[in-house]
């Protein structure tokens, strides 16, 4: 089995990599009678885009907006040749960088019986004020705020918006909290597969809808705010960086924290900050 894994890595161009990469590719499963471990195959999720690229290999067309993938090469004019192709590719090329600010909602009353009763605590309202002040202090021209339709996200948005006058707001159910994908390693508070199946498809839809390189018509860099939930943000970060999405639960985010993703015109993604709350006094930081 180890030899087969090594051959697979070689096919991906990784055979010359470190031993750590090789060992990490061998999954751990239940021991067989002979003592050898049977690798556990990675289970492809339909909503996660099917088969993944080889480990460690960046997929330049992760958002399905790579210019070459948008051009029908069969319609290429033989006479005009390369010049026509270059012109068509340029038509689809992004020119601007997108800055995505993912904000986790502030602390809320977790004991509310109904979702509408899970309002922000007094401390949570203070946290939202601090986050709003921090975003305003950056001096950026934010184009919009997209927020989850859940009560705690709406109230967090209400407070932050006061510090960003003139920035439009859009509410969406796609960013509501949920269980994106069964975490690995597994956790004790297991959820039925049906929950991951339903929530996962929705949260993956949110990723595909909002996280991508800029439209080719966009001329200037944009700065956008998304106010939602810890599970959603952690999943989005893993997907955007092309890390295994099952690892989302290994990340931790404070209430009111700021996560900053940058998507370049060529589709490359960088994580500037993850769960930043350095602008809050220590006694105001929570993670509930």
PyMOL commands that set and color helices and strands:
alter all, ss='L'
color gray80, all
select helices_A, chain A and resi 2-11+19-24+46-48+67-70+73-75+81-92+115-117+122-137+151-162+193-210+230-240+245-250+282-284
alter helices_A, ss='H'
color red, helices_A
select strands_A, chain A and resi 98-104+142-148+168-172+222-228+258-263+269-276
alter strands_A, ss='S'
color yellow, strands_A
deselect
rebuild
show_as cartoon
